[in-house]
Amino acid sequence: MVKRNSSLGVLISTLVFFFAGLWLILEGKALLEDQETSKGILVILGGIMSIMAAFRFRIQKVFDRWRG
């Protein structure tokens, strides 16, 4: 049996972060089209942060290499 580095819970949370981020970005775009600028920008920002959370382990590796 091959040992996995991540658990099923980590995989599920990563998928939820990613798809929630996409959904938030689309909703934010709709808000911007409805002339709700500040709310749209905040929702898009939340979506971007959620997608970044989906890539949290890769981002951590980049910072670990950068710090030495």
Residue, then its C-alpha position, 0 to 999 in steps of 0.5 A: m500500500v502506498k502512503r499518502n501525504s494528505s488526508l481525505g479531509v485536506l482534499i475535501s477542504t482544498l476542493v471546497f476552498f477552490f470551488a467556493g472561491l470560483w463561486l464568490i468571484l462570479e458573484g462579485k462580478a455580478l454585483l459589479e455589473d449591478q453597480e454595487t461596486s464596494k460589495g462586489i470588490l469585497v466579494i471578489l477579494g474573498g474569492i481570491m483569498s479562498i482560491m489562495a487558501a486552496f493552494r496553501f500548501r504550495i504557497q507554503k513550499v514557495f515561502d519555505r524555499w525563499r526563506g532558506 
